Amino acid sequence: MSVPMLKIGAVLSTMAMVTNWMSQTLPSLVGLNGTIISPEGTHERIVSGLYPGSEDGWQVYSTASDPDGRCVCTVVAPARNLCKRDPRSRQLRLLTEQVQNVSQSMEVVDLRTSRDLQYVRDSEPLLRGVDGRLHTYVGNPRTLTTKGLQELKGQMSQLRPLLSVVEQYRLDLQTLVTLRMELFNLSIILTSIQEEIGAYDYEELQQRVLLLETRLHSCMNKLGCGRLTAVSIPITVRASGSRFGSWMTDAMIPSSDSRVWSMDGYYKGRRVLEYRTMGDFTKGQNFVQHLLPHPWAGTGHVVYNGSLYYNKHQSNILVQYHFRSRSVLLQRSLSGAGYNNTFPYSWGGSSDIDLMADEMGLWAVYTSIPNAGNIMVSRLDSNSLEVLRSWDTGFPKRSAGEAFMICGTLYVTNSHLAGAKVHFAYHTNTSSYEYTDIPFHNQYSHISMMDYNPRERALYTWNNGHQVLYNVTLFHVIRSDG
């Protein structure tokens, strides 16, 4: 029985390898091309960076063209579950089930024959005894007595079940012949599928996928900045904490830091939870606690280059707290900035000072009495917290639901409640503004934190006790000579 079982193990191993490759690797090798060329030498490029949901893989769409109209950067990594519709995947799944059924049948036969063989071995001394007595009686019939005959009948009755055991063993041998034919047929089908898919080694394919994903991220970063044109449907990552709060990952580019931080509440909080990965945050496990030396105000915190930047409670002082050393590296007053609900967003919550980061670096969104309550945008030096430059947007902060920065542009929502949309944008590079109409689904109807993460190109929101992600679509116009 050992040889057939080894064959089953080999088939199962091969099936697992091919099925894993079909479901995880093949989708990343598929590409879609598409280029839009505008008149008068203007070349347009659309980029959408999608953060992974609970089942889908991350995706990047980008198209670009040179002055001659040739595509110079087109990359797509489809969602990994698209391969489920591949008929070969279904065939492999059926094959896997058949192999598992054969394997189970083999195990049953193996156990039964092992038991039967043991029964035969246990009956062997009795058989030898009966055989010896029969030879004696045949050679000398006079030695057969009434007592000896009764003993011989008793031994024969003990051996009677051996007949059914031998019969079962004979049937099991026929079953083994059938199973061997099934295995042979399955091997032929599996070989044909492998030839159809290609003779790639799984490890080689895995390395190719990792290389492609690295190139996708690299291409995504090189595409630069663009104008927000759409916000995706919400992706609820977790429901935890109170109605108000904030959560984030490190916003610095580039960074390999995969930690997630959560800060519940907006008033006098000091407890920051640090999770090792997004998966850990989703499950609420593997976290450590930081107890800040100074309480925070509002929900406008940001993690940038391993440090937490936040507004100190009942002040306009900005604090830089370093997670690794668990110490405050810097404190600096944001001159003239209102605090303690003087100029909050429309939802209140001491949201006077909103710190954020984008592709350009660290920013502060706030207002002051001299600015008549209109939103001020200041670019900060992350090492000193000095204001490098400021812009007066002319938009009243109390009328804003929330705000976030993308590529140096401030985007403002008209409400924190249901029916909200991004309806105002201020471009710091041109010191100009425009009114927009970009709807998004405010699923839980009360957003108290909304920040853009340039690494993931996604919006992180705290929505009525739910931690929610939105993917964004950025529009690019590339102007070339001629």
Secondary structure, DSSP 8 states (H G I E B T S, - for coil): -HHHHHHHHHHHHHHHHHHHIIIIIGGGG------EE-STTEEEEEEEEE---SSS--EEEE--B-TTS-B---B----GGGGGG-HHHHHHHHHHHHHHHHHHHHHHHHHHHHHHHHHHHHHHHHHHHHHHHHHHHHH-GGG--HHHHHHHHHHHHHHTHHHHHHHHHHHHHHHHHHHHHHHHHHHHHHHHHHHHH-S--HHHHHHHHHHHHHHHHHHHHHT---EEEEE---EEEEE-S-SSEEEEE---SS-----EEEEE-SEEEEEEEEESSHHHHHHT-SEEEEEEEEEEESS--EEETTEEEEEBTTSSEEEEEETTTTEEEEEEE-TT---SSSS--TT-TT-S-EEEEETTEEEEEE--TTTTTEEEEEEE-TTT--EEEEEEEEEEGGG-S-EEEETTEEEEES-SSTT-EEEEEEETTTTEEEEEEEE---TTS-EEEEEEETTTTEEEEEETTEEEEEEEEEEEEEE---
